[in-house]
Amino acid sequence: MRDDLFGKRDAFTHIAWAFVLYLIGVILFGAWVRITGSGAGCGAHWPTCHGDVVPVLDNIKTKIEFTHRLTSGACGIFSLGVVGWAWRKFGRGRILYAALVTLLFVIIEGAVGAGIVLKELVEDDTSIARAVVISFHLVNTLALTGAASLTAWWAGGNDAPSPRALPRRAALVALALGAIGAVSMSGAITALGDTLFPVDPATSGHLLAHVNEGLSAANHFLVRLRVVHPILAVVSAAGLLALANHILQSEAAPRNARRWAILCAVAVCGEVALGLLNVIMHAPGFLQLGHLFVAQCVWITTLVMSVSYLTPSEGR
């Protein structure tokens, strides 16, 4: 087991972690497409844009959507390169399999994006179908960045979890990762509601009044569901901090698990702070992007911390 935070520093490991960062950038760009209402920037056409392979970029929404498609398409090329390199460098094994799973989720991500465009679940669509699809979309991005992160982590010489890991440890990890998934799904729905039904700061009143008004049966379901995400987020944040503290206080926990526990705790605290700012400032676009970025940091640090925690053979 490597003693470095990220493992050994060779070309493949650097590229694998760079791919993780690139994926996060593409995910943030996708959120910007939603925030700016640019999802229909290429019309109901996919993979072409307004029926053209190279469209006329005559308006800002077309530019944003077409650029997002280009950067998303590059994920597939990048992922194929990582798979090929992993096969050549490591052969069959967990690193290659993690890279292949990453490629699988890249393909699913593209298919979901295509479905959203072709079914016109974009711009001002307020249907339940859009809420369901966007929730699945977000969960798939977690699986995607998670698989890519594990590819980089294991390529750094770090061990895989042991089947002999204590059942209690595995249960805690499963609960933590499941909580992040649930919070992320509710966050995707909340972000959609904030985009489609923005709050007017001049008429919103104090926070309690705003919450009570939002729960009114007369409101759209996306508005009424806004209250769910903060509650889930606070409960989940408390649980993640408790898990991170447990790992930090445990003498049996591997050294790298404790290091990643510190990063996880910092990311969780930052996410809670950004979430509070989003509520107070009525979710401006730049804060939504910051919130999503730190959410990915929470996910990745929790995942790597958990994998390390379930690896009893790691050096202490």
Secondary structure, DSSP 4 states (H G I P E B T S, - for coil): ---SSS----HHHHHHHHHHHHHHHHHHHHHHHHHTT-TTTT-S-SSSBTTBSS----SHHHHHHHHHHHHHHHHHHHHHHHHHHHHHHH-SSHHHHHHHHHHHHHHHHHHHHHHHHHTT--TT---HHHHHHHHHHHHHHHHHHHHHHHHHHHHTTPPPPPTTS-HHHHHHHHHHHHHHHHHHHHHHHHHHHHHHS---TTT--SHHHHHHHHT-TTS-HHHHGGGHHHHHHHHHHHHHHHHHHHHHH-TTS-HHHHHHHHHHHHHHHHHHHHHHHHHHTT--HHHHHHHHHHHHHHHHHHHHHHHHHT-TTS--
